[in-house]
Amino acid sequence: MKRLALILTALALALPAAAQDATSMTPEQTMQLRCAAAFAIVAGDQARGDPAALAYPALAARGREYFVQVGAQLMDALHLTPAQLSERVQAEVAVQRRTKAAAADPKAYTDGVLQPCLAGLEASGL
């Protein structure tokens, strides 16, 4: 788990400052939220049979477990209610969907978000 934390911290530090909620989240927490949202998006796309999403490892079960663990950590650390956590995740999902839609290469955008998250997921042992 320490390796996962180091990976997520390094990745989050690479995020633009505007992408980080500097008022209450650490870079690691920002990256965890970003990955939880990315896993949810791809898992949903996989469930709908999207060929681009099916090229990634199956994320329904592992992504859900990641979200449960990360969600619990974020709620504890940030003193969030489930509704507040849900709002943050939904906001991040919306940002990722808008950014992907505006990207010149949507697949490259998804790869750029998802690859570091998949590395962190592997390191977590989930």
C-alpha positions in Angstrom: 0.0 0.0 0.0 2.9 2.3 0.6 4.0 1.8 -3.0 0.6 2.7 -4.2 0.6 5.9 -2.0 4.0 6.9 -3.5 2.8 6.3 -7.0 -0.4 8.2 -6.5 1.4 11.1 -4.8 3.9 11.4 -7.7 1.2 11.3 -10.3 -0.9 13.8 -8.5 2.0 16.2 -8.2 2.1 16.1 -12.0 -1.5 17.4 -12.2 -2.0 21.0 -13.0 -2.8 23.1 -9.8 -6.2 23.9 -11.1 -7.1 20.2 -11.2 -6.4 19.8 -7.5 -8.8 20.9 -4.9 -6.2 22.8 -2.9 -8.8 23.8 -0.2 -9.0 20.3 1.3 -7.4 17.5 -0.7 -3.8 16.4 -0.8 -2.3 15.5 -4.2 -2.6 11.8 -3.3 -6.3 12.3 -2.5 -6.9 14.2 -5.7 -5.3 11.4 -7.7 -7.3 8.8 -5.8 -10.5 10.6 -6.7 -9.4 11.0 -10.3 -8.7 7.3 -10.6 -12.0 6.3 -8.9 -13.9 8.4 -11.4 -11.8 7.1 -14.4 -12.5 3.5 -13.3 -16.2 4.2 -13.0 -16.3 5.7 -16.5 -14.5 2.9 -18.1 -16.3 0.2 -16.2 -19.6 1.7 -17.3 -18.4 1.9 -20.9 -17.3 -1.7 -20.7 -20.7 -2.8 -19.4 -22.2 -1.1 -22.5 -19.9 -3.0 -24.7 -17.8 0.0 -25.9 -15.0 -1.5 -27.9 -12.5 1.1 -26.8 -13.2 0.5 -23.2 -13.1 -3.3 -23.6 -9.4 -2.9 -24.6 -8.7 -2.2 -20.9 -8.6 -4.7 -18.2 -12.1 -5.5 -16.7 -12.8 -2.8 -14.1 -16.3 -3.6 -12.8 -15.2 -5.6 -9.7 -11.7 -4.2 -9.1 -12.7 -0.6 -9.8 -15.7 -0.9 -7.4 -13.4 -2.3 -4.7 -10.9 0.5 -5.3 -13.7 3.0 -5.0 -15.0 1.5 -1.8 -11.5 1.6 -0.2 -10.6 5.0 -1.5 -14.1 6.4 -0.7 -13.8 5.2 2.9 -10.3 6.8 3.2 -11.5 10.1 1.7 -14.6 10.3 3.9 -12.5 9.6 7.0 -9.6 11.9 6.1 -11.8 14.8 4.9 -14.8 14.3 7.2 -17.1 13.9 4.2 -20.6 12.4 4.2 -21.4 9.8 1.6 -23.4 12.5 -0.3 -20.4 14.9 -0.3 -18.1 12.2 -1.6 -20.6 11.4 -4.3 -20.7 15.0 -5.3 -17.0 15.1 -5.6 -16.9 11.9 -7.7 -19.7 13.1 -9.9 -17.9 16.4 -10.5 -14.7 14.6 -11.4 -16.6 12.3 -13.8 -18.1 15.4 -15.4 -14.7 17.0 -15.8 -13.2 13.9 -17.4 -16.2 13.4 -19.7 -16.0 17.1 -20.9 -12.3 17.0 -21.3 -12.4 13.7 -23.3 -15.2 15.1 -25.5 -13.1 18.2 -26.2 -9.8 16.3 -26.8 -8.4 16.0 -30.3 -7.7 12.3 -29.5 -10.2 11.0 -27.0 -8.5 7.6 -26.7 -5.2 9.2 -26.0 -6.9 11.3 -23.3 -8.4 8.2 -21.7 -5.1 6.4 -21.9 -3.3 9.3 -20.2 -5.8 9.3 -17.3 -6.2 5.6 -17.0 -2.6 4.2 -17.4 -1.2 5.7 -14.1 -4.4 4.6 -12.4 -4.1 1.1 -13.6 -0.4 1.1 -12.4 -1.7 2.2 -9.0 -4.4 -0.4 -9.0 -1.9 -3.2 -9.7 0.4 -1.9 -7.0 -2.5 -1.9 -4.6 -3.0 -5.7 -5.0 -6.8 -5.3 -5.7 
